[in-house]
Amino acid sequence: MKKNIPLDWLKIAPAMPNEQIRQAALQHQMQLTKPPGALGRLEEIAVQLAALQHTLHPCVDQVQISIFAADHGVATENISAFPQSVTTEMIKNFAAGGAAINVLARTLGAQLEIINLGTVHSTDALSNVKHYHLGAGTANFVHTAAMSEDQLAAALNAGCASAEQAQANNRQLLIAGEMGIGNTTSATALACLLLNASPAQLAGAGSGLDSKGIAHKINIIERALTLHRCHTHSPLEALRRVGGFEIAALTGAYIRGAQLGLPLLIDGFISTVAALTAEQICLGSRNWFIYAHQSAESGHVHVLKALQATPLLDLTMRLGEGSGAAVAVNLLRMACRLHNEMATFSSAHVSTKT
């Protein structure tokens, strides 16, 4: 692997939403044939997208979904209800088109890319998967840092590349999803470091742990925090010490997307922890985030609160893969169509409120 991989791009400030367009979009909403605010958050979505896209006619017809996958060394601590081999098996399922996110991407007409950043078992034979080969998963962060500095940089750059690809292909919205057995443990440990929170506050069932399994997961995270907390003086170092390749790639995609002025639809718990990491590394990134749904993972509400975020949906989903975000896309599309196509009071000759 290349040594001393540059990360100068992390220092670029995020783009700024267009406040003039935001105000004009708000005024336009007031002229549509409905009582002010009657469409609730659909109005807010349309106005937010107008400001982000610098247009009075927002649109999210062109969507890219990037799924980042990787293994986690902490999985050897038995913190997941599923064996580690499932990461590779699910990558194969993505490649074959059989996963939930494949169905959703087809339904939306979205471009889907699958990125393997580093797994215990090879997926090199899959031609429709991008391979970064950062290692056979991260190291077990109970004993050492999860990633080397070069591995962290390469993972961040992988996310950066996906955001740049989305912009180059004229995508109007980017969804970044994840797959990796053990990654709710990694995301929880990272959120604990970023929020100075206890594992008992944030740890949840992940892919299906019972109460005994959750208690064990909390214990494992507490051990990791004891090792790493005193050495963690920045969000980037927190990410290196307890994050995952795919969580770092999500973070990179969110930062670069914000820098490029690309609206980003954030999925569930793991994606939101990456969004929090992105905001702490590159202040102002969150202006470009739209939060799709409230995950059933117990720690999600705490991370959303830290970001001052209110998600659009609550369907008790906890699948990952970007699936909750994909489900929310049609809400965004309807918000845009309503904003763009409804008649105004004057054009429809409808009386306004006296």
Secondary structure, DSSP 8 states (H G I E B T S, - for coil): --SS---GGGGS------HHHHHHHHHHHHHBSS-TTTTTHHHHHHHHHHHHHTSSS----SEEEEEEEE--GGGGG--SSS-THHHHHHHHHHHHT-SHHHHHHHHHT-EEEEEEEE-SS--TT-TTSEE----SS---TTTS-SS-HHHHHHHHHHHHHHHHHHHHTT-SEEEEEEE-TTHHHHHHHHHHHHHT--HHHH---TTT--HHHHHHHHHHHHHHHHHHGGG--SHHHHHHHH--HHHHHHHHHHHHHHHHT--EEE-SHHHHHHHHHHHHHSTTGGGGEEE-B--SSTTHHHHHHHTT---SB-------TTHHHHHHHHHHHHHHHHHHHS-BHHHHT-----
